[in-house]
């Protein structure tokens, strides 16, 4: 499982920033930023919010590594699965009705 530092690094690389560039934008030293990415420094909420704002990504993406689009994809997949489940339940109900009708015809 990736850490917050790994997600920060991934976001930084997507922006094409070096560690020094990112550190400068955050007004911290390069070694301090390196410690954030490697998990040697615990992040406080204000620093996480600052990184989120500078990297233009939601805080949740820095924490979980999932982008808003992947959450949207997951939601779409969930909706599709629910629709399929409803269709299967309807099919089962139709088959149950056929079984009941057959029992009625046989007089059971």
N, C-alpha and C positions, 0 to 999 in steps of 0.2 A: 504494500500500500504506500502510495506516495505521501510525502509530508507537505505541509504548507510551504516550506522552503522550496520544494521541488516545483510546486505550482507557481510560485513567484518567479522562479527561474524560467519556467516554460513561458509565462506571460512576458517576461523581459526579452527572451529570445525572439518571440513573435513580433515584438516591437523593433527588433534589430538593435537593441541597446547592449552595451558592454556593462559589466559590473560597475566600472568607474562612472559611466554615463548615468546609470540608475542611482548610484550613490550621490552624485552631484545634484540630481533632481530632488533627492530626499534630504539634501543638506547634511549628509553623514559621510564618514570616511569609507573608502572602498573596502578595507578590512571589516568594518562594521557591517556593511551590506553583505559581504561574503559570509559572515557568521549567520546572518538572517537566512540566506539561501541554504546553508548547510545545517541549519537547525541548532546551531550552537548558542543562539540567542533566542530567548522567548519573546514573542511579539506582544505588545500591548495593543489594545483596540485602536487607539489613536494612530499608531504606526501602520496598522493593517489598513485603516481607512485612508491614510495618506498614500500608501502604495496602490490601493485600489483606484484612487482618484488619478494619480499620475499615470498608471498603466491603463487607465480607462477600461477597467474590468470590474464586474460586481465582486464584492467581498466574498460572496458564496463561492465564486469561481476560484478565488485564491485558496479558500478552505478545502473545497471538495475536488477541485480540478474540472468540474463540469461547467461547460458554458451554458448560457441561456438557451442556445439553439439545441444543445443535446437534451436539456430539460424539456424543451418543446417537442423534440422527437420522441422522448419517452412518453409524454402526454398523448401524442398522436397514436403511438403504439398501444397505449393503454385503452384509448377510446376504440381503436380497431378491434382489440381483443374482447372488449365488453360487447361490442356489436356482434361479433362472431359467437360469443357465448349466448346472447339472446336468440340468435338464429338457431343455434343448436337446441336450446330449450324449447323453442317453438316446434322444431322437427320432432323432438322427443314427445311432446304433447300430442302431435298428430299421430305418431305411431301408437301411443297409448290408446287414443280414440279408436284406431283401427282394431287393436286387440280387443277392446271392449265390444265393438260392433261384431267381431267374429265370435266372441263368447255368446252374444245375444242370438246370433244366427244359429249357433249350435245348441242353444237352449240350456247353456250351463249357468 
